[in-house]
Amino acid sequence: MKKLLIILLLLFSIIKVHAYENDYFNIDIPNNYNLTEETTNSYKWIKDNNYIAISLSKSDYNIKEFTKEDINNQKISIEKRINDRLKDFNVKATITSIEKQNIDDLYYLEYDLYLPSKNSIGFDTFQKGRIYTHNGYLITFIFNSDTTINNEEYNTIIKSFIIKDFTIINKYRVYLTLTIIIGAIAGIIGFFVSLKKEKHY
Protein backbone atom coordinates (compact mmCIF):
# COMPACT_ATOMS: atom_id res chain seq x y z
CA MET A 1 0.00 0.00 0.00
CA LYS A 2 2.81 2.41 0.88
CA LYS A 3 4.59 1.63 -2.38
CA LEU A 4 1.42 2.35 -4.34
CA LEU A 5 0.97 5.66 -2.53
CA ILE A 6 4.59 6.65 -3.26
CA ILE A 7 4.19 5.77 -6.96
CA LEU A 8 0.99 7.85 -7.18
CA LEU A 9 2.66 10.81 -5.50
CA LEU A 10 5.57 10.58 -7.92
CA LEU A 11 3.21 10.48 -10.89
CA PHE A 12 1.31 13.54 -9.70
CA SER A 13 4.54 15.41 -9.00
CA ILE A 14 5.75 15.08 -12.58
CA ILE A 15 5.54 18.45 -14.29
CA LYS A 16 3.85 18.40 -17.68
CA VAL A 17 5.87 20.22 -20.30
CA HIS A 18 5.40 21.78 -23.69
CA ALA A 19 8.14 21.22 -26.28
CA TYR A 20 9.08 24.49 -27.97
CA GLU A 21 11.22 24.53 -31.10
CA ASN A 22 12.43 27.10 -33.61
CA ASP A 23 15.37 27.54 -35.98
CA TYR A 24 17.74 28.30 -33.09
CA PHE A 25 16.92 26.00 -30.18
CA ASN A 26 14.66 23.37 -28.62
CA ILE A 27 13.40 23.51 -25.04
CA ASP A 28 10.76 21.88 -22.83
CA ILE A 29 8.77 24.53 -20.93
CA PRO A 30 6.48 23.55 -18.03
CA ASN A 31 2.82 23.91 -19.06
CA ASN A 32 2.11 26.36 -16.24
CA TYR A 33 4.34 28.95 -17.93
CA ASN A 34 2.66 31.05 -20.65
CA LEU A 35 4.49 32.36 -23.70
CA THR A 36 4.21 36.17 -23.57
CA GLU A 37 6.96 37.26 -25.94
CA GLU A 38 8.12 35.68 -29.19
CA THR A 39 10.26 37.60 -31.67
CA THR A 40 13.22 36.61 -33.83
CA ASN A 41 15.62 37.26 -30.95
CA SER A 42 13.61 37.29 -27.72
CA TYR A 43 11.38 34.70 -26.05
CA LYS A 44 9.69 34.85 -22.65
CA TRP A 45 7.40 32.59 -20.63
CA ILE A 46 5.73 33.80 -17.41
CA LYS A 47 4.15 32.06 -14.43
CA ASP A 48 2.90 34.44 -11.71
CA ASN A 49 6.03 36.36 -10.55
CA ASN A 50 8.42 33.95 -12.26
CA TYR A 51 9.71 33.81 -15.82
CA ILE A 52 11.93 31.96 -18.26
CA ALA A 53 13.59 34.05 -20.96
CA ILE A 54 15.87 33.34 -23.90
CA SER A 55 17.53 35.97 -26.09
CA LEU A 56 19.86 35.94 -29.10
CA SER A 57 22.17 38.67 -30.34
CA LYS A 58 25.15 39.01 -32.66
CA SER A 59 28.46 38.88 -30.80
CA ASP A 60 32.19 38.71 -31.46
CA TYR A 61 32.87 37.25 -28.01
CA ASN A 62 34.06 33.73 -27.26
CA ILE A 63 33.46 32.56 -23.70
CA LYS A 64 35.91 29.71 -24.22
CA GLU A 65 38.69 32.31 -23.98
CA PHE A 66 37.53 33.87 -20.71
CA THR A 67 40.11 33.94 -17.91
CA LYS A 68 39.28 34.09 -14.19
CA GLU A 69 40.02 37.80 -14.30
CA ASP A 70 37.62 38.26 -17.24
CA ILE A 71 34.86 36.47 -15.34
CA ASN A 72 35.42 38.51 -12.19
CA ASN A 73 35.35 41.72 -14.24
CA GLN A 74 32.03 40.61 -15.70
CA LYS A 75 30.61 40.05 -12.22
CA ILE A 76 31.68 43.52 -11.05
CA SER A 77 30.43 45.23 -14.19
CA ILE A 78 27.06 43.47 -14.22
CA GLU A 79 26.34 44.27 -10.57
CA LYS A 80 27.29 47.91 -11.11
CA ARG A 81 25.09 48.32 -14.18
CA ILE A 82 22.07 46.68 -12.58
CA ASN A 83 22.41 48.55 -9.31
CA ASP A 84 22.90 51.89 -11.07
CA ARG A 85 19.53 51.33 -12.73
CA LEU A 86 17.86 50.20 -9.51
CA LYS A 87 19.23 52.92 -7.24
CA ASP A 88 15.84 54.70 -7.09
CA PHE A 89 14.23 51.53 -5.66
CA ASN A 90 16.57 51.14 -2.67
CA VAL A 91 17.59 47.56 -3.53
CA LYS A 92 20.92 46.07 -4.48
CA ALA A 93 21.46 42.99 -6.63
CA THR A 94 24.33 40.60 -5.93
CA ILE A 95 25.78 37.92 -8.16
CA THR A 96 26.45 35.16 -5.64
CA SER A 97 28.32 32.95 -8.11
CA ILE A 98 29.54 33.05 -11.70
CA GLU A 99 31.75 30.54 -13.47
CA LYS A 100 32.75 29.23 -16.88
CA GLN A 101 31.66 25.72 -17.77
CA ASN A 102 31.36 23.59 -20.87
CA ILE A 103 29.42 20.62 -22.19
CA ASP A 104 30.81 18.87 -25.27
CA ASP A 105 33.03 21.89 -26.01
CA LEU A 106 30.06 24.29 -25.82
CA TYR A 107 31.28 26.93 -23.37
CA TYR A 108 29.03 29.13 -21.25
CA LEU A 109 28.96 31.32 -18.16
CA GLU A 110 26.55 30.22 -15.46
CA TYR A 111 25.56 32.66 -12.74
CA ASP A 112 23.29 33.04 -9.71
CA LEU A 113 21.84 36.43 -8.81
CA TYR A 114 19.97 37.58 -5.70
CA LEU A 115 17.88 40.74 -5.31
CA PRO A 116 16.50 41.50 -1.81
CA SER A 117 13.31 43.09 -3.13
CA LYS A 118 10.80 41.84 -0.54
CA ASN A 119 10.30 45.21 1.11
CA SER A 120 9.64 46.84 -2.25
CA ILE A 121 7.47 44.35 -4.15
CA GLY A 122 6.56 41.70 -1.56
CA PHE A 123 9.11 39.00 -2.45
CA ASP A 124 12.82 38.57 -3.00
CA THR A 125 14.09 37.81 -6.50
CA PHE A 126 16.35 34.93 -7.44
CA GLN A 127 17.83 34.35 -10.86
CA LYS A 128 19.92 31.63 -12.44
CA GLY A 129 21.17 31.85 -15.99
CA ARG A 130 23.56 30.76 -18.67
CA ILE A 131 25.26 32.77 -21.40
CA TYR A 132 26.54 30.89 -24.44
CA THR A 133 28.58 32.04 -27.43
CA HIS A 134 28.30 30.10 -30.65
CA ASN A 135 28.27 30.65 -34.37
CA GLY A 136 28.80 34.39 -33.93
CA TYR A 137 25.85 34.73 -31.54
CA LEU A 138 25.39 35.36 -27.85
CA ILE A 139 22.55 33.21 -26.51
CA THR A 140 21.24 33.76 -22.99
CA PHE A 141 18.96 31.62 -20.86
CA ILE A 142 17.33 33.08 -17.72
CA PHE A 143 15.33 31.39 -14.97
CA ASN A 144 13.85 34.02 -12.62
CA SER A 145 11.94 33.14 -9.44
CA ASP A 146 10.27 34.77 -6.45
CA THR A 147 11.54 31.97 -4.19
CA THR A 148 14.84 30.14 -3.83
CA ILE A 149 15.29 28.35 -7.13
CA ASN A 150 14.32 24.71 -7.23
CA ASN A 151 17.45 23.20 -8.73
CA GLU A 152 15.61 20.06 -9.82
CA GLU A 153 13.15 22.13 -11.87
CA TYR A 154 15.92 24.34 -13.24
CA ASN A 155 18.11 21.37 -14.17
CA THR A 156 15.23 19.60 -15.91
CA ILE A 157 14.50 22.67 -18.04
CA ILE A 158 18.12 23.57 -18.83
CA LYS A 159 18.94 19.99 -19.81
CA SER A 160 16.18 20.17 -22.41
CA PHE A 161 17.65 23.39 -23.85
CA ILE A 162 19.41 22.37 -27.06
CA ILE A 163 21.09 24.99 -29.23
CA LYS A 164 21.14 24.10 -32.91
CA ASP A 165 24.31 24.19 -34.99
CA PHE A 166 26.44 25.44 -32.11
CA THR A 167 29.97 25.46 -33.59
CA ILE A 168 31.82 28.57 -32.41
CA ILE A 169 33.29 30.29 -35.46
CA ASN A 170 34.38 33.71 -34.22
CA LYS A 171 38.11 34.31 -33.79
CA TYR A 172 38.08 37.46 -31.66
CA ARG A 173 39.89 37.77 -28.34
CA VAL A 174 37.68 38.90 -25.48
CA TYR A 175 38.26 42.48 -24.36
CA LEU A 176 35.94 43.40 -21.53
CA THR A 177 35.38 47.08 -22.22
CA LEU A 178 31.63 46.43 -22.28
CA THR A 179 29.59 43.92 -20.35
CA ILE A 180 28.35 41.22 -22.68
CA ILE A 181 25.77 39.67 -20.43
CA ILE A 182 24.01 42.75 -19.12
CA GLY A 183 21.39 42.12 -21.80
CA ALA A 184 20.86 38.67 -20.39
CA ILE A 185 19.76 39.96 -17.01
CA ALA A 186 18.41 43.37 -17.92
CA GLY A 187 15.00 41.72 -18.02
CA ILE A 188 15.04 41.60 -14.24
CA ILE A 189 15.07 45.40 -14.18
CA GLY A 190 12.04 45.78 -16.42
CA PHE A 191 10.25 43.03 -14.54
CA PHE A 192 11.03 44.64 -11.19
CA VAL A 193 10.02 48.12 -12.36
CA SER A 194 6.68 46.88 -13.76
CA LEU A 195 5.86 45.06 -10.52
CA LYS A 196 6.87 48.09 -8.48
CA LYS A 197 4.46 50.22 -10.50
CA GLU A 198 1.64 47.71 -9.98
CA LYS A 199 2.20 47.93 -6.20
CA HIS A 200 1.54 51.67 -6.38
CA TYR A 201 -1.92 51.31 -7.92
C-alpha positions in Angstrom: 0.0 0.0 0.0 2.8 2.4 0.9 4.6 1.6 -2.4 1.4 2.3 -4.3 1.0 5.7 -2.5 4.6 6.6 -3.3 4.2 5.8 -7.0 1.0 7.8 -7.2 2.7 10.8 -5.5 5.6 10.6 -7.9 3.2 10.5 -10.9 1.3 13.5 -9.7 4.5 15.4 -9.0 5.8 15.1 -12.6 5.5 18.5 -14.3 3.9 18.4 -17.7 5.9 20.2 -20.3 5.4 21.8 -23.7 8.1 21.2 -26.3 9.1 24.5 -28.0 11.2 24.5 -31.1 12.4 27.1 -33.6 15.4 27.5 -36.0 17.7 28.3 -33.1 16.9 26.0 -30.2 14.7 23.4 -28.6 13.4 23.5 -25.0 10.8 21.9 -22.8 8.8 24.5 -20.9 6.5 23.5 -18.0 2.8 23.9 -19.1 2.1 26.4 -16.2 4.3 28.9 -17.9 2.7 31.0 -20.6 4.5 32.4 -23.7 4.2 36.2 -23.6 7.0 37.3 -25.9 8.1 35.7 -29.2 10.3 37.6 -31.7 13.2 36.6 -33.8 15.6 37.3 -31.0 13.6 37.3 -27.7 11.4 34.7 -26.0 9.7 34.8 -22.7 7.4 32.6 -20.6 5.7 33.8 -17.4 4.2 32.1 -14.4 2.9 34.4 -11.7 6.0 36.4 -10.6 8.4 33.9 -12.3 9.7 33.8 -15.8 11.9 32.0 -18.3 13.6 34.1 -21.0 15.9 33.3 -23.9 17.5 36.0 -26.1 19.9 35.9 -29.1 22.2 38.7 -30.3 25.1 39.0 -32.7 28.5 38.9 -30.8 32.2 38.7 -31.5 32.9 37.2 -28.0 34.1 33.7 -27.3 33.5 32.6 -23.7 35.9 29.7 -24.2 38.7 32.3 -24.0 37.5 33.9 -20.7 40.1 33.9 -17.9 39.3 34.1 -14.2 40.0 37.8 -14.3 37.6 38.3 -17.2 34.9 36.5 -15.3 35.4 38.5 -12.2 35.4 41.7 -14.2 32.0 40.6 -15.7 30.6 40.1 -12.2 31.7 43.5 -11.0 30.4 45.2 -14.2 27.1 43.5 -14.2 26.3 44.3 -10.6 27.3 47.9 -11.1 25.1 48.3 -14.2 22.1 46.7 -12.6 22.4 48.6 -9.3 22.9 51.9 -11.1 19.5 51.3 -12.7 17.9 50.2 -9.5 19.2 52.9 -7.2 15.8 54.7 -7.1 14.2 51.5 -5.7 16.6 51.1 -2.7 17.6 47.6 -3.5 20.9 46.1 -4.5 21.5 43.0 -6.6 24.3 40.6 -5.9 25.8 37.9 -8.2 26.4 35.2 -5.6 28.3 33.0 -8.1 29.5 33.1 -11.7 31.7 30.5 -13.5 32.8 29.2 -16.9 31.7 25.7 -17.8 31.4 23.6 -20.9 29.4 20.6 -22.2 30.8 18.9 -25.3 33.0 21.9 -26.0 30.1 24.3 -25.8 31.3 26.9 -23.4 29.0 29.1 -21.2 29.0 31.3 -18.2 26.5 30.2 -15.5 25.6 32.7 -12.7 23.3 33.0 -9.7 21.8 36.4 -8.8 20.0 37.6 -5.7 17.9 40.7 -5.3 16.5 41.5 -1.8 13.3 43.1 -3.1 10.8 41.8 -0.5 10.3 45.2 1.1 9.6 46.8 -2.3 7.5 44.3 -4.2 6.6 41.7 -1.6 9.1 39.0 -2.5 12.8 38.6 -3.0 14.1 37.8 -6.5 16.3 34.9 -7.4 17.8 34.4 -10.9 19.9 31.6 -12.4 21.2 31.8 -16.0 23.6 30.8 -18.7 25.3 32.8 -21.4 26.5 30.9 -24.4 28.6 32.0 -27.4 28.3 30.1 -30.7 28.3 30.6 -34.4 28.8 34.4 -33.9 25.9 34.7 -31.5 25.4 35.4 -27.8 22.6 33.2 -26.5 21.2 33.8 -23.0 19.0 31.6 -20.9 17.3 33.1 -17.7 15.3 31.4 -15.0 13.9 34.0 -12.6 11.9 33.1 -9.4 10.3 34.8 -6.4 11.5 32.0 -4.2 14.8 30.1 -3.8 15.3 28.4 -7.1 14.3 24.7 -7.2 17.5 23.2 -8.7 15.6 20.1 -9.8 13.1 22.1 -11.9 15.9 24.3 -13.2 18.1 21.4 -14.2 15.2 19.6 -15.9 14.5 22.7 -18.0 18.1 23.6 -18.8 18.9 20.0 -19.8 16.2 20.2 -22.4 17.6 23.4 -23.9 19.4 22.4 -27.1 21.1 25.0 -29.2 21.1 24.1 -32.9 24.3 24.2 -35.0 26.4 25.4 -32.1 30.0 25.5 -33.6 31.8 28.6 -32.4 33.3 30.3 -35.5 34.4 33.7 -34.2 38.1 34.3 -33.8 38.1 37.5 -31.7 39.9 37.8 -28.3 37.7 38.9 -25.5 38.3 42.5 -24.4 35.9 43.4 -21.5 35.4 47.1 -22.2 31.6 46.4 -22.3 29.6 43.9 -20.4 28.4 41.2 -22.7 25.8 39.7 -20.4 24.0 42.7 -19.1 21.4 42.1 -21.8 20.9 38.7 -20.4 19.8 40.0 -17.0 18.4 43.4 -17.9 15.0 41.7 -18.0 15.0 41.6 -14.2 15.1 45.4 -14.2 12.0 45.8 -16.4 10.3 43.0 -14.5 11.0 44.6 -11.2 10.0 48.1 -12.4 6.7 46.9 -13.8 5.9 45.1 -10.5 6.9 48.1 -8.5 4.5 50.2 -10.5 1.6 47.7 -10.0 2.2 47.9 -6.2 1.5 51.7 -6.4 -1.9 51.3 -7.9 
